[in-house]
């Protein structure tokens, strides 16, 4: 009984904290809103010739290197819904001989465990009990993000791996993630499954597939289950409503358009309360093969050295166009400024197990 009351008290305190933050969000400057929020942000960065995963405060302060592994290159952190664990991929080796593997660990870097080799694009189920991931298309490494086939579900409690019921028909997907209700998985497909390039909703436990008919890639559904953000082009991130409780979800009119006609902007990610959005921003390029552990392709792809790329954030409570070359800190905030290939941000609310 005492344990139940303790947990209930903690939950009520957490709700009260978020309510106070939301109430202050209308008047406080954006950076102050971020500083006051209870979240953390994980991201990948290229430091001293090695890819590592860092965690920072939501205003960009106090970055901490979690991995510190000179023999491995870590990418693509994804945080469990309860904020206690992180899954990610790590590359070992160079060029076509590299092996990309899937790992899980505590958000403080402890209890690190390998789940699978030749695995890509991990994502959490809403209850945090399962990690989904995509198989690599062929054993020989290729950095291209859609170099995938099939989809698997790894149960953390048992270690059991279950293929998606439509496994054999899933091909060239990337950036999958669950809807909040667990009903759908949203993903980009490129040159596979009868599509050229589009964003799909895939039934999580069935064979239904819906083309959302929106241009672009790398979609991300909001934690509140009501919105979708995606890269509408190399220079625009769009946010629009979506009803994932429907049997035929459709994307509404774009509510927010983040634009940058000088830099690429990619990798939209939501804060746990759906009030903030972060993304990667940097100049066009194709990497530098003189850098160990890197590959040649477009700079937005994980594993590609991307000098000048940083993490930025905006409020998701506003509407309209945000021009990153005309706006001020009232419109957006640069969370990192070191240009060390900072990409793939992942918000979480740190909590004890």
Phi and psi in degrees as GROMACS dihedral restraints (atoms count N, CA, C in turn):
[ dihedral_restraints ]
;  ai    aj    ak    al  type     phi  dphi    fc
    3     4     5     6     1   -62.9    20    10
    4     5     6     7     1   -39.8    20    10
    6     7     8     9     1   -63.6    20    10
    7     8     9    10     1   -41.6    20    10
    9    10    11    12     1   -64.0    20    10
   10    11    12    13     1   -43.6    20    10
   12    13    14    15     1   -64.9    20    10
   13    14    15    16     1   -37.7    20    10
   15    16    17    18     1   -62.7    20    10
   16    17    18    19     1   -45.6    20    10
   18    19    20    21     1   -66.6    20    10
   19    20    21    22     1   -40.7    20    10
   21    22    23    24     1   -63.2    20    10
   22    23    24    25     1   -41.9    20    10
   24    25    26    27     1   -62.0    20    10
   25    26    27    28     1   -40.7    20    10
   27    28    29    30     1   -63.9    20    10
   28    29    30    31     1   -40.4    20    10
   30    31    32    33     1   -64.8    20    10
   31    32    33    34     1   -44.5    20    10
   33    34    35    36     1   -64.2    20    10
   34    35    36    37     1   -37.7    20    10
   36    37    38    39     1   -65.7    20    10
   37    38    39    40     1   -39.7    20    10
   39    40    41    42     1   -64.8    20    10
   40    41    42    43     1   -44.0    20    10
   42    43    44    45     1   -61.8    20    10
   43    44    45    46     1   -42.2    20    10
   45    46    47    48     1   -62.7    20    10
   46    47    48    49     1   -40.1    20    10
   48    49    50    51     1   -61.4    20    10
   49    50    51    52     1   -46.8    20    10
   51    52    53    54     1   -66.0    20    10
   52    53    54    55     1   -35.4    20    10
   54    55    56    57     1   -63.9    20    10
   55    56    57    58     1   -41.4    20    10
   57    58    59    60     1   -64.7    20    10
   58    59    60    61     1   -41.2    20    10
   60    61    62    63     1   -63.5    20    10
   61    62    63    64     1   -44.1    20    10
   63    64    65    66     1   -63.2    20    10
   64    65    66    67     1   -38.6    20    10
   66    67    68    69     1   -66.3    20    10
   67    68    69    70     1   -31.9    20    10
   69    70    71    72     1   -84.2    20    10
   70    71    72    73     1   -12.0    20    10
   72    73    74    75     1   -67.4    20    10
   73    74    75    76     1   -23.0    20    10
   75    76    77    78     1   -69.3    20    10
   76    77    78    79     1   -30.1    20    10
   78    79    80    81     1  -110.7    20    10
   79    80    81    82     1   -28.4    20    10
   81    82    83    84     1   -75.0    20    10
   82    83    84    85     1   145.3    20    10
   84    85    86    87     1   -59.2    20    10
   85    86    87    88     1   154.5    20    10
   87    88    89    90     1   -57.6    20    10
   88    89    90    91     1   -46.1    20    10
   90    91    92    93     1   -62.9    20    10
   91    92    93    94     1   -36.1    20    10
   93    94    95    96     1   -67.4    20    10
   94    95    96    97     1   -38.1    20    10
   96    97    98    99     1   -60.6    20    10
   97    98    99   100     1   -44.2    20    10
   99   100   101   102     1   -65.5    20    10
  100   101   102   103     1   -42.4    20    10
  102   103   104   105     1   -62.4    20    10
  103   104   105   106     1   -34.7    20    10
  105   106   107   108     1   -80.3    20    10
  106   107   108   109     1   -15.8    20    10
  108   109   110   111     1   -73.4    20    10
  109   110   111   112     1   153.0    20    10
  111   112   113   114     1   -86.5    20    10
  112   113   114   115     1     8.7    20    10
  114   115   116   117     1   -91.6    20    10
  115   116   117   118     1   171.7    20    10
  117   118   119   120     1  -126.5    20    10
  118   119   120   121     1   163.7    20    10
  120   121   122   123     1  -132.4    20    10
  121   122   123   124     1   124.1    20    10
  123   124   125   126     1   -94.9    20    10
  124   125   126   127     1   153.1    20    10
  126   127   128   129     1  -163.2    20    10
  127   128   129   130     1   162.8    20    10
  129   130   131   132     1   -97.2    20    10
  130   131   132   133     1   147.7    20    10
  132   133   134   135     1  -151.2    20    10
  133   134   135   136     1   149.7    20    10
  135   136   137   138     1  -102.8    20    10
  136   137   138   139     1   108.2    20    10
  138   139   140   141     1  -128.0    20    10
  139   140   141   142     1   126.7    20    10
  141   142   143   144     1    53.0    20    10
  142   143   144   145     1    45.0    20    10
  144   145   146   147     1    76.0    20    10
  145   146   147   148     1    22.0    20    10
  147   148   149   150     1  -152.1    20    10
  148   149   150   151     1   140.6    20    10
  150   151   152   153     1   -80.4    20    10
  151   152   153   154     1   131.5    20    10
  153   154   155   156     1  -133.3    20    10
  154   155   156   157     1   163.6    20    10
  156   157   158   159     1  -106.1    20    10
  157   158   159   160     1   125.1    20    10
  159   160   161   162     1  -108.9    20    10
  160   161   162   163     1   159.4    20    10
  162   163   164   165     1  -128.3    20    10
  163   164   165   166     1   136.1    20    10
  165   166   167   168     1  -135.4    20    10
  166   167   168   169     1   166.7    20    10
  168   169   170   171     1   -69.0    20    10
  169   170   171   172     1   158.8    20    10
  171   172   173   174     1   -67.6    20    10
  172   173   174   175     1   -12.2    20    10
  174   175   176   177     1   -96.0    20    10
  175   176   177   178     1     5.7    20    10
  177   178   179   180     1    93.8    20    10
  178   179   180   181     1    -3.1    20    10
  180   181   182   183     1   -83.1    20    10
  181   182   183   184     1   159.3    20    10
  183   184   185   186     1    54.9    20    10
  184   185   186   187     1    59.5    20    10
  186   187   188   189     1   -71.6    20    10
  187   188   189   190     1   137.6    20    10
  189   190   191   192     1  -129.4    20    10
  190   191   192   193     1   129.8    20    10
  192   193   194   195     1   -79.3    20    10
  193   194   195   196     1   117.8    20    10
  195   196   197   198     1   -87.0    20    10
  196   197   198   199     1   -26.2    20    10
  198   199   200   201     1  -101.7    20    10
  199   200   201   202     1   -55.2    20    10
  201   202   203   204     1    51.7    20    10
  202   203   204   205     1    55.9    20    10
  204   205   206   207     1  -124.0    20    10
  205   206   207   208     1    93.4    20    10
  207   208   209   210     1   -64.3    20    10
  208   209   210   211     1   -18.1    20    10
  210   211   212   213     1   -95.0    20    10
  211   212   213   214     1    -5.8    20    10
  213   214   215   216     1  -130.4    20    10
  214   215   216   217     1   153.7    20    10
  216   217   218   219     1  -119.4    20    10
  217   218   219   220     1   108.6    20    10
  219   220   221   222     1   -91.8    20    10
  220   221   222   223     1   143.2    20    10
  222   223   224   225     1  -142.8    20    10
  223   224   225   226     1   166.7    20    10
  225   226   227   228     1    58.6    20    10
  226   227   228   229     1    57.1    20    10
  228   229   230   231     1   -67.2    20    10
  229   230   231   232     1   137.8    20    10
  231   232   233   234     1  -134.0    20    10
  232   233   234   235     1   129.4    20    10
  234   235   236   237     1  -103.1    20    10
  235   236   237   238     1   139.4    20    10
  237   238   239   240     1   -63.6    20    10
  238   239   240   241     1   151.7    20    10
  240   241   242   243     1   -57.3    20    10
  241   242   243   244     1   -28.4    20    10
  243   244   245   246     1   -87.2    20    10
  244   245   246   247     1     1.4    20    10
  246   247   248   249     1    74.3    20    10
  247   248   249   250     1    16.5    20    10
  249   250   251   252     1  -104.2    20    10
  250   251   252   253     1   -24.0    20    10
  252   253   254   255     1  -132.6    20    10
  253   254   255   256     1   159.2    20    10
  255   256   257   258     1  -131.8    20    10
  256   257   258   259     1   133.0    20    10
  258   259   260   261     1  -109.0    20    10
  259   260   261   262     1   155.5    20    10
  261   262   263   264     1  -165.5    20    10
  262   263   264   265     1   171.7    20    10
  264   265   266   267     1  -113.8    20    10
  265   266   267   268     1   154.8    20    10
  267   268   269   270     1  -138.6    20    10
  268   269   270   271     1   136.7    20    10
  270   271   272   273     1  -100.6    20    10
  271   272   273   274     1   133.5    20    10
  273   274   275   276     1  -122.5    20    10
  274   275   276   277     1   125.8    20    10
  276   277   278   279     1   101.7    20    10
  277   278   279   280     1   176.3    20    10
  279   280   281   282     1  -120.9    20    10
  280   281   282   283     1   154.1    20    10
  282   283   284   285     1    58.9    20    10
  283   284   285   286     1  -145.1    20    10
  285   286   287   288     1   -69.5    20    10
  286   287   288   289     1   -12.6    20    10
  288   289   290   291     1   -88.8    20    10
  289   290   291   292     1    -2.7    20    10
  291   292   293   294     1   -64.6    20    10
  292   293   294   295     1   148.0    20    10
  294   295   296   297     1  -119.4    20    10
  295   296   297   298     1   123.2    20    10
  297   298   299   300     1   -97.0    20    10
  298   299   300   301     1   125.6    20    10
  300   301   302   303     1  -124.6    20    10
  301   302   303   304     1   156.1    20    10
  303   304   305   306     1  -100.9    20    10
  304   305   306   307     1   132.6    20    10
  306   307   308   309     1  -127.4    20    10
  307   308   309   310     1   162.6    20    10
  309   310   311   312     1  -137.1    20    10
  310   311   312   313     1   146.2    20    10
  312   313   314   315     1  -156.2    20    10
  313   314   315   316     1   170.0    20    10
  315   316   317   318     1   -67.4    20    10
  316   317   318   319     1   157.0    20    10
  318   319   320   321     1   -69.1    20    10
  319   320   321   322     1   -11.5    20    10
  321   322   323   324     1   -93.5    20    10
  322   323   324   325     1     4.4    20    10
  324   325   326   327     1    96.7    20    10
  325   326   327   328     1    -4.9    20    10
  327   328   329   330     1   -85.6    20    10
  328   329   330   331     1   166.7    20    10
  330   331   332   333     1    52.5    20    10
  331   332   333   334     1    50.5    20    10
  333   334   335   336     1   -74.8    20    10
  334   335   336   337     1   135.7    20    10
  336   337   338   339     1  -143.8    20    10
  337   338   339   340     1   133.9    20    10
  339   340   341   342     1   -82.4    20    10
  340   341   342   343     1   135.7    20    10
  342   343   344   345     1  -101.9    20    10
  343   344   345   346     1   -44.4    20    10
  345   346   347   348     1  -160.4    20    10
  346   347   348   349     1   147.2    20    10
  348   349   350   351     1   -91.7    20    10
  349   350   351   352     1   161.8    20    10
  351   352   353   354     1    53.3    20    10
  352   353   354   355     1    43.9    20    10
  354   355   356   357     1  -123.9    20    10
  355   356   357   358     1   148.0    20    10
  357   358   359   360     1  -142.7    20    10
  358   359   360   361     1   162.9    20    10
  360   361   362   363     1    51.4    20    10
  361   362   363   364     1    57.8    20    10
  363   364   365   366     1   -70.8    20    10
  364   365   366   367     1   155.5    20    10
  366   367   368   369     1  -157.2    20    10
  367   368   369   370     1   148.6    20    10
  369   370   371   372     1   -94.0    20    10
  370   371   372   373     1   144.8    20    10
  372   373   374   375     1   -72.9    20    10
  373   374   375   376     1   156.0    20    10
  375   376   377   378     1   -59.8    20    10
  376   377   378   379     1   -28.0    20    10
  378   379   380   381     1   -88.6    20    10
  379   380   381   382     1    -2.4    20    10
  381   382   383   384     1    73.2    20    10
  382   383   384   385     1    10.7    20    10
  384   385   386   387     1   -93.9    20    10
  385   386   387   388     1   -12.9    20    10
  387   388   389   390     1  -134.9    20    10
  388   389   390   391     1   140.7    20    10
  390   391   392   393     1  -112.5    20    10
  391   392   393   394     1   120.0    20    10
  393   394   395   396     1   -86.2    20    10
  394   395   396   397     1   152.8    20    10
  396   397   398   399     1  -158.7    20    10
  397   398   399   400     1   164.0    20    10
  399   400   401   402     1  -108.2    20    10
  400   401   402   403     1   140.3    20    10
  402   403   404   405     1   -74.2    20    10
  403   404   405   406     1   148.0    20    10
  405   406   407   408     1   -70.2    20    10
  406   407   408   409     1   141.7    20    10
  408   409   410   411     1   -64.0    20    10
  409   410   411   412     1   -44.5    20    10
  411   412   413   414     1  -135.7    20    10
  412   413   414   415     1   158.3    20    10
  414   415   416   417     1   -60.5    20    10
  415   416   417   418     1   -39.4    20    10
  417   418   419   420     1   -65.2    20    10
  418   419   420   421     1   134.1    20    10
  420   421   422   423     1   -70.1    20    10
  421   422   423   424     1   144.2    20    10
  423   424   425   426     1  -143.5    20    10
  424   425   426   427     1   132.8    20    10
  426   427   428   429     1   -75.2    20    10
  427   428   429   430     1   -18.0    20    10
  429   430   431   432     1   -55.6    20    10
  430   431   432   433     1   133.4    20    10
  432   433   434   435     1   -67.8    20    10
  433   434   435   436     1   -28.1    20    10
  435   436   437   438     1   -90.7    20    10
  436   437   438   439     1    18.0    20    10
  438   439   440   441     1   -79.4    20    10
  439   440   441   442     1    63.0    20    10
  441   442   443   444     1  -137.1    20    10
  442   443   444   445     1   160.7    20    10
  444   445   446   447     1  -148.1    20    10
  445   446   447   448     1   144.5    20    10
  447   448   449   450     1    68.0    20    10
  448   449   450   451     1  -174.9    20    10
  450   451   452   453     1  -157.5    20    10
  451   452   453   454     1   138.5    20    10
  453   454   455   456     1  -126.4    20    10
  454   455   456   457     1   159.3    20    10
  456   457   458   459     1  -125.2    20    10
  457   458   459   460     1   121.8    20    10
  459   460   461   462     1  -103.6    20    10
  460   461   462   463     1   121.1    20    10
  462   463   464   465     1   -86.5    20    10
  463   464   465   466     1   118.8    20    10
  465   466   467   468     1   -65.3    20    10
  466   467   468   469     1   -35.7    20    10
  468   469   470   471     1   -68.0    20    10
  469   470   471   472     1   -35.1    20    10
  471   472   473   474     1  -113.6    20    10
  472   473   474   475     1   -19.3    20    10
  474   475   476   477     1    79.0    20    10
  475   476   477   478     1     5.5    20    10
  477   478   479   480     1   -74.1    20    10
  478   479   480   481     1   137.3    20    10
  480   481   482   483     1  -110.4    20    10
  481   482   483   484     1   123.0    20    10
  483   484   485   486     1  -118.2    20    10
  484   485   486   487     1   124.2    20    10
  486   487   488   489     1   -68.1    20    10
  487   488   489   490     1   147.9    20    10
  489   490   491   492     1   -58.3    20    10
  490   491   492   493     1   142.5    20    10
  492   493   494   495     1   -59.6    20    10
  493   494   495   496     1   -20.0    20    10
  495   496   497   498     1  -109.3    20    10
  496   497   498   499     1    28.8    20    10
  498   499   500   501     1   -49.1    20    10
  499   500   501   502     1   -49.7    20    10
  501   502   503   504     1   -67.1    20    10
  502   503   504   505     1   -19.2    20    10
  504   505   506   507     1   -98.3    20    10
  505   506   507   508     1    -2.1    20    10
  507   508   509   510     1   -94.2    20    10
  508   509   510   511     1   120.9    20    10
  510   511   512   513     1  -151.4    20    10
  511   512   513   514     1   134.1    20    10
  513   514   515   516     1    61.0    20    10
  514   515   516   517     1    38.7    20    10
  516   517   518   519     1   -88.5    20    10
  517   518   519   520     1   158.0    20    10
  519   520   521   522     1  -158.3    20    10
  520   521   522   523     1   156.2    20    10
  522   523   524   525     1    60.1    20    10
  523   524   525   526     1    49.5    20    10
  525   526   527   528     1   -76.6    20    10
  526   527   528   529     1   150.2    20    10
  528   529   530   531     1  -159.2    20    10
  529   530   531   532     1   149.7    20    10
  531   532   533   534     1   -76.5    20    10
  532   533   534   535     1   149.7    20    10
  534   535   536   537     1   -74.4    20    10
  535   536   537   538     1   158.7    20    10
  537   538   539   540     1   -61.0    20    10
  538   539   540   541     1   -29.4    20    10
  540   541   542   543     1   -87.5    20    10
  541   542   543   544     1    -1.1    20    10
  543   544   545   546     1    75.5    20    10
  544   545   546   547     1     5.9    20    10
  546   547   548   549     1   -82.4    20    10
  547   548   549   550     1   -33.6    20    10
  549   550   551   552     1  -128.2    20    10
  550   551   552   553     1   156.6    20    10
  552   553   554   555     1  -122.3    20    10
  553   554   555   556     1   123.0    20    10
  555   556   557   558     1   -96.7    20    10
  556   557   558   559     1   142.9    20    10
  558   559   560   561     1  -161.5    20    10
  559   560   561   562     1   156.3    20    10
  561   562   563   564     1   -88.0    20    10
  562   563   564   565     1   145.8    20    10
  564   565   566   567     1  -122.9    20    10
  565   566   567   568     1   140.3    20    10
  567   568   569   570     1  -132.9    20    10
  568   569   570   571     1   119.6    20    10
  570   571   572   573     1    52.9    20    10
  571   572   573   574     1    48.5    20    10
  573   574   575   576     1  -158.9    20    10
  574   575   576   577     1   161.2    20    10
  576   577   578   579     1    60.4    20    10
  577   578   579   580     1    25.2    20    10
  579   580   581   582     1    83.7    20    10
  580   581   582   583     1     7.5    20    10
  582   583   584   585     1  -113.6    20    10
  583   584   585   586     1   151.9    20    10
  585   586   587   588     1   -80.2    20    10
  586   587   588   589     1   -65.0    20    10
  588   589   590   591     1  -160.9    20    10
  589   590   591   592     1   116.8    20    10
  591   592   593   594     1  -160.9    20    10
  592   593   594   595     1   176.3    20    10
  594   595   596   597     1  -109.3    20    10
  595   596   597   598     1   128.0    20    10
  597   598   599   600     1  -116.0    20    10
  598   599   600   601     1   150.5    20    10
  600   601   602   603     1  -103.4    20    10
  601   602   603   604     1   125.3    20    10
  603   604   605   606     1  -113.7    20    10
  604   605   606   607     1   125.8    20    10
  606   607   608   609     1   -59.6    20    10
  607   608   609   610     1   126.3    20    10
  609   610   611   612     1   -64.2    20    10
  610   611   612   613     1   -33.9    20    10
  612   613   614   615     1  -129.6    20    10
  613   614   615   616     1    33.7    20    10
  615   616   617   618     1  -154.6    20    10
  616   617   618   619     1  -163.2    20    10
  618   619   620   621     1  -115.6    20    10
  619   620   621   622     1     9.8    20    10
  621   622   623   624     1   -75.7    20    10
  622   623   624   625     1   137.6    20    10
  624   625   626   627     1  -133.7    20    10
  625   626   627   628     1   131.6    20    10
  627   628   629   630     1  -121.5    20    10
  628   629   630   631     1   126.5    20    10
  630   631   632   633     1   -81.8    20    10
  631   632   633   634     1   116.4    20    10
  633   634   635   636     1   -75.3    20    10
  634   635   636   637     1   -10.8    20    10
  636   637   638   639     1    56.2    20    10
  637   638   639   640     1    43.5    20    10
  639   640   641   642     1  -121.0    20    10
  640   641   642   643     1   136.4    20    10
  642   643   644   645     1   -72.7    20    10
  643   644   645   646     1   148.0    20    10
  645   646   647   648     1   116.3    20    10
  646   647   648   649     1  -158.3    20    10
  648   649   650   651     1  -156.0    20    10
  649   650   651   652     1   179.9    20    10
  651   652   653   654     1    50.4    20    10
  652   653   654   655     1    59.7    20    10
  654   655   656   657     1   -73.3    20    10
  655   656   657   658     1   154.2    20    10
  657   658   659   660     1  -144.4    20    10
  658   659   660   661     1   120.5    20    10
  660   661   662   663     1   -82.1    20    10
  661   662   663   664     1   141.8    20    10
  663   664   665   666     1   -73.5    20    10
  664   665   666   667     1   152.1    20    10
  666   667   668   669     1   -61.1    20    10
  667   668   669   670     1   -26.0    20    10
  669   670   671   672     1   -80.8    20    10
  670   671   672   673     1    -2.8    20    10
  672   673   674   675     1    75.6    20    10
  673   674   675   676     1    10.2    20    10
  675   676   677   678     1  -112.9    20    10
  676   677   678   679     1    -6.9    20    10
  678   679   680   681     1  -138.6    20    10
  679   680   681   682     1   160.4    20    10
  681   682   683   684     1  -133.9    20    10
  682   683   684   685     1   135.9    20    10
  684   685   686   687     1  -116.3    20    10
  685   686   687   688     1   146.0    20    10
  687   688   689   690     1  -159.0    20    10
  688   689   690   691     1   164.0    20    10
  690   691   692   693     1   -83.8    20    10
  691   692   693   694     1   101.9    20    10
  693   694   695   696     1   -71.4    20    10
  694   695   696   697     1   -24.4    20    10
  696   697   698   699     1  -162.3    20    10
  697   698   699   700     1  -177.6    20    10
  699   700   701   702     1   -61.5    20    10
  700   701   702   703     1   -22.8    20    10
  702   703   704   705     1  -120.7    20    10
  703   704   705   706     1    15.9    20    10
  705   706   707   708     1  -148.2    20    10
  706   707   708   709     1   133.8    20    10
  708   709   710   711     1  -111.5    20    10
  709   710   711   712     1   130.5    20    10
  711   712   713   714     1  -114.7    20    10
  712   713   714   715     1   148.5    20    10
  714   715   716   717     1  -131.0    20    10
  715   716   717   718     1   131.4    20    10
  717   718   719   720     1  -148.2    20    10
  718   719   720   721     1   159.9    20    10
  720   721   722   723     1   -74.6    20    10
  721   722   723   724     1   152.7    20    10
  723   724   725   726     1  -153.2    20    10
  724   725   726   727     1   145.1    20    10
  726   727   728   729     1  -110.3    20    10
  727   728   729   730     1    94.9    20    10
  729   730   731   732     1   -81.0    20    10
  730   731   732   733     1    -4.0    20    10
  732   733   734   735     1   -79.5    20    10
  733   734   735   736     1   -17.0    20    10
  735   736   737   738     1   -72.8    20    10
  736   737   738   739     1   155.4    20    10
  738   739   740   741     1   -80.1    20    10
  739   740   741   742     1   -13.7    20    10
  741   742   743   744     1  -135.8    20    10
  742   743   744   745     1    68.2    20    10
  744   745   746   747     1   -61.6    20    10
  745   746   747   748     1   144.0    20    10
  747   748   749   750     1  -133.9    20    10
  748   749   750   751     1   151.3    20    10
  750   751   752   753     1   -90.7    20    10
  751   752   753   754     1   131.4    20    10
  753   754   755   756     1   -82.8    20    10
  754   755   756   757     1  -168.1    20    10
  756   757   758   759     1   -66.6    20    10
  757   758   759   760     1   146.1    20    10
  759   760   761   762     1   -64.0    20    10
  760   761   762   763     1   124.7    20    10
  762   763   764   765     1   -90.6    20    10
  763   764   765   766     1   -36.8    20    10
  765   766   767   768     1  -129.4    20    10
  766   767   768   769     1   137.4    20    10
  768   769   770   771     1  -127.4    20    10
  769   770   771   772     1   113.0    20    10
  771   772   773   774     1   -95.7    20    10
  772   773   774   775     1   121.7    20    10
  774   775   776   777     1  -126.0    20    10
  775   776   777   778     1   146.3    20    10
  777   778   779   780     1  -151.1    20    10
  778   779   780   781     1   104.7    20    10
  780   781   782   783     1   -84.4    20    10
  781   782   783   784     1     1.4    20    10
  783   784   785   786     1  -109.7    20    10
  784   785   786   787     1   -29.3    20    10
  786   787   788   789     1  -124.3    20    10
  787   788   789   790     1   162.7    20    10
  789   790   791   792     1   -81.2    20    10
  790   791   792   793     1   144.7    20    10
  792   793   794   795     1  -131.0    20    10
  793   794   795   796     1   129.4    20    10
  795   796   797   798     1  -146.6    20    10
  796   797   798   799     1   175.5    20    10
  798   799   800   801     1    62.5    20    10
  799   800   801   802     1    55.8    20    10
  801   802   803   804     1   -65.9    20    10
  802   803   804   805     1   135.1    20    10
  804   805   806   807     1  -140.1    20    10
  805   806   807   808     1   145.9    20    10
  807   808   809   810     1  -102.2    20    10
  808   809   810   811     1   147.4    20    10
  810   811   812   813     1   -73.0    20    10
  811   812   813   814     1   157.8    20    10
  813   814   815   816     1   -59.0    20    10
  814   815   816   817     1   -25.6    20    10
  816   817   818   819     1   -94.6    20    10
  817   818   819   820     1     6.0    20    10
  819   820   821   822     1    64.5    20    10
  820   821   822   823     1    18.0    20    10
  822   823   824   825     1   -95.1    20    10
  823   824   825   826     1   -19.0    20    10
  825   826   827   828     1  -128.9    20    10
  826   827   828   829     1   154.8    20    10
  828   829   830   831     1  -131.6    20    10
  829   830   831   832     1   133.8    20    10
  831   832   833   834     1  -114.9    20    10
  832   833   834   835     1   162.8    20    10
  834   835   836   837     1  -161.7    20    10
  835   836   837   838     1   165.2    20    10
  837   838   839   840     1   -95.1    20    10
  838   839   840   841     1   144.8    20    10
  840   841   842   843     1  -143.4    20    10
  841   842   843   844     1   130.4    20    10
  843   844   845   846     1  -177.3    20    10
  844   845   846   847     1   173.5    20    10
  846   847   848   849     1   -71.5    20    10
  847   848   849   850     1   155.3    20    10
  849   850   851   852     1   -63.2    20    10
  850   851   852   853     1   151.4    20    10
  852   853   854   855     1   173.5    20    10
  853   854   855   856     1   176.4    20    10
  855   856   857   858     1  -132.9    20    10
  856   857   858   859     1    25.1    20    10
  858   859   860   861     1    85.3    20    10
  859   860   861   862     1  -173.2    20    10
  861   862   863   864     1  -148.8    20    10
  862   863   864   865     1   105.8    20    10
  864   865   866   867     1   -70.4    20    10
  865   866   867   868     1    -7.3    20    10
  867   868   869   870     1   -75.4    20    10
  868   869   870   871     1   -11.4    20    10
  870   871   872   873     1   -88.3    20    10
  871   872   873   874     1   122.8    20    10
  873   874   875   876     1   -58.8    20    10
  874   875   876   877     1   145.6    20    10
  876   877   878   879     1    72.2    20    10
  877   878   879   880     1    15.5    20    10
  879   880   881   882     1  -119.4    20    10
  880   881   882   883     1   168.6    20    10
  882   883   884   885     1  -136.9    20    10
  883   884   885   886     1   167.9    20    10
  885   886   887   888     1  -102.5    20    10
  886   887   888   889     1   120.0    20    10
  888   889   890   891     1  -177.9    20    10
  889   890   891   892     1  -172.8    20    10
  891   892   893   894     1   -60.6    20    10
  892   893   894   895     1   142.5    20    10
  894   895   896   897     1   -60.6    20    10
  895   896   897   898     1   -24.4    20    10
  897   898   899   900     1   -74.2    20    10
  898   899   900   901     1   -13.8    20    10
  900   901   902   903     1   -79.6    20    10
  901   902   903   904     1   136.4    20    10
  903   904   905   906     1   -61.9    20    10
  904   905   906   907     1   139.1    20    10
  906   907   908   909     1    92.4    20    10
  907   908   909   910     1    -5.3    20    10
  909   910   911   912     1  -100.8    20    10
  910   911   912   913     1   123.7    20    10
  912   913   914   915     1   -59.3    20    10
  913   914   915   916     1   128.1    20    10
  915   916   917   918     1  -133.9    20    10
  916   917   918   919     1    75.5    20    10
  918   919   920   921     1   -62.4    20    10
  919   920   921   922     1   138.7    20    10
  921   922   923   924     1    88.3    20    10
  922   923   924   925     1    -0.5    20    10
  924   925   926   927     1   -88.1    20    10
  925   926   927   928     1   135.6    20    10
  927   928   929   930     1  -138.2    20    10
  928   929   930   931     1   173.8    20    10
  930   931   932   933     1  -103.2    20    10
  931   932   933   934     1   133.3    20    10
  933   934   935   936     1  -125.0    20    10
  934   935   936   937     1   165.7    20    10
  936   937   938   939     1  -144.4    20    10
  937   938   939   940     1   150.3    20    10
  939   940   941   942     1  -134.2    20    10
  940   941   942   943     1   165.2    20    10
  942   943   944   945     1   -80.8    20    10
  943   944   945   946     1   133.4    20    10
  945   946   947   948     1   -90.3    20    10
  946   947   948   949     1     4.4    20    10
  948   949   950   951     1   -87.2    20    10
  949   950   951   952     1   -14.7    20    10
  951   952   953   954     1   -86.2    20    10
  952   953   954   955     1   177.4    20    10
  954   955   956   957     1  -139.0    20    10
  955   956   957   958     1   160.4    20    10
  957   958   959   960     1   105.7    20    10
  958   959   960   961     1  -161.8    20    10
  960   961   962   963     1   -97.8    20    10
  961   962   963   964     1   131.8    20    10
  963   964   965   966     1  -112.8    20    10
  964   965   966   967     1   109.3    20    10
  966   967   968   969     1   -93.3    20    10
  967   968   969   970     1   111.3    20    10
  969   970   971   972     1   -70.2    20    10
  970   971   972   973     1   -13.6    20    10
  972   973   974   975     1   -98.3    20    10
  973   974   975   976     1    -5.4    20    10
  975   976   977   978     1  -119.4    20    10
  976   977   978   979     1   -19.8    20    10
  978   979   980   981     1   -78.6    20    10
  979   980   981   982     1   172.1    20    10
  981   982   983   984     1  -120.0    20    10
  982   983   984   985     1  -173.1    20    10
  984   985   986   987     1   -67.2    20    10
  985   986   987   988     1   -10.7    20    10
  987   988   989   990     1   -72.3    20    10
  988   989   990   991     1   -22.0    20    10
  990   991   992   993     1  -100.7    20    10
  991   992   993   994     1   -40.6    20    10
  993   994   995   996     1  -153.6    20    10
  994   995   996   997     1   160.1    20    10
  996   997   998   999     1  -131.2    20    10
  997   998   999  1000     1   133.2    20    10
  999  1000  1001  1002     1   -82.6    20    10
 1000  1001  1002  1003     1   116.5    20    10
 1002  1003  1004  1005     1   -82.6    20    10
 1003  1004  1005  1006     1   -33.0    20    10
 1005  1006  1007  1008     1  -124.0    20    10
 1006  1007  1008  1009     1   152.8    20    10
 1008  1009  1010  1011     1  -137.1    20    10
 1009  1010  1011  1012     1     7.1    20    10
 1011  1012  1013  1014     1   -81.2    20    10
 1012  1013  1014  1015     1   -14.3    20    10
 1014  1015  1016  1017     1    67.5    20    10
 1015  1016  1017  1018     1    25.8    20    10
 1017  1018  1019  1020     1   -92.9    20    10
 1018  1019  1020  1021     1    48.9    20    10
 1020  1021  1022  1023     1    57.3    20    10
 1021  1022  1023  1024     1    39.8    20    10
 1023  1024  1025  1026     1   -74.1    20    10
 1024  1025  1026  1027     1   117.3    20    10
 1026  1027  1028  1029     1  -146.8    20    10
 1027  1028  1029  1030     1   169.9    20    10
 1029  1030  1031  1032     1    55.9    20    10
 1030  1031  1032  1033     1    59.3    20    10
 1032  1033  1034  1035     1   -70.7    20    10
 1033  1034  1035  1036     1   151.8    20    10
 1035  1036  1037  1038     1  -145.5    20    10
 1036  1037  1038  1039     1   113.2    20    10
 1038  1039  1040  1041     1   -79.6    20    10
 1039  1040  1041  1042     1   151.9    20    10
 1041  1042  1043  1044     1  -161.2    20    10
 1042  1043  1044  1045     1   159.5    20    10
 1044  1045  1046  1047     1  -104.3    20    10
 1045  1046  1047  1048     1   102.5    20    10
 1047  1048  1049  1050     1   -63.9    20    10
 1048  1049  1050  1051     1   128.8    20    10
 1050  1051  1052  1053     1  -140.6    20    10
 1051  1052  1053  1054     1   158.9    20    10
 1053  1054  1055  1056     1   -81.8    20    10
 1054  1055  1056  1057     1   150.2    20    10
